[in-house]
């Protein structure tokens, strides 16, 4: 009897180990597809969370509000593009022409100095020896060129989000059914907590992006920058990426302003630093008062790790993925495993 029980336990442990190894291999091998699917889940959480909030406020069915939460943002975005498309296209073309001019101007200004060449050589040498540094450099230099390449992934994520939004309980129930019956209720609670945390994080991030875009556009317009609209939109979109997003968003504004003069560059730098201070120390703490605060070091580590695996998609989705992992670790590992053992 004991031999059969031992054999059964050994078989279960071996099967579990093989399953974990296979899942890890599948994640690494198909990480880009998996992250795109997670992006679809993230969009679905936004749609469902908005519909649920409106349903609670109006006592109308969620099924009535769901099409509204999907169609209205798309219509508003379409109207915004319709109104600003000519100006955006003009400014985008002008920005494309000015950036090489700005780079050439900077090269001319520092051509007589020796230390910039040494720094460039050191960075190239360090990149060839350190994969992580090379990854960061590649992320910084290939951001704009890789944006259009991800258009197909965005479309796939949107369609996936639409299917998930129609009946999210079906997919949650299917995932929970894979867990032993004793733990199903707790896993369901963890999924719901992940949804709430992601929804709160998304609302805070979108509000923060809007404020960054508006403040940047108005500030650049006040400084007399004729490309204020396109630079403000770039700053708003890149503020979705914690840590490195604001830095990347500052680069085109700095390059455009340096041609005008050093004083303009200083004013633009002060503007971007001021907006970042307001966003980091005033706006974000207020918006995220009721949700988990992301540790910057952990988020940066996740960004670099995922960037080395899947490129820009990993950088974009690192923060919400960290939110999800933090909730799951807290509920299923710390509370259910560690604290239970402590009380025993």
Buried (B, 14 or more C-beta within 10 A) or exposed (E): EEEEEEEEEEEEEEEEEEEEEEEEEEEEEEBBBBBBBBBBBBBBBBBBBBBBBBBEEEEEEBEEBBEEBBEEBEEEEEEEEEEBEEEBEBBBEBBEEBBEEBEEBBEEEEEEEEEBEEEEEEEEEEBEEEEEBBBBBBBEEEBBEBEEEBEEBBEBBBEBBBEBBBEBEEBBEEEBEEEEEEEBEBBBEBBEBBBBBBBBBBBBBBBBBEBBBEBBBEBBBEBEBEBBBBBBBBBBBBBBBBBBBBEBBBBBBBBBBBBBEEEBBEBBBEBBEEBBEBBBEEBBEEBBEEBBEBEEEBBBEBBBBBBBBBBBBBBBBBBBBBBBEBBBEBBBEEEBEEEEEEEE
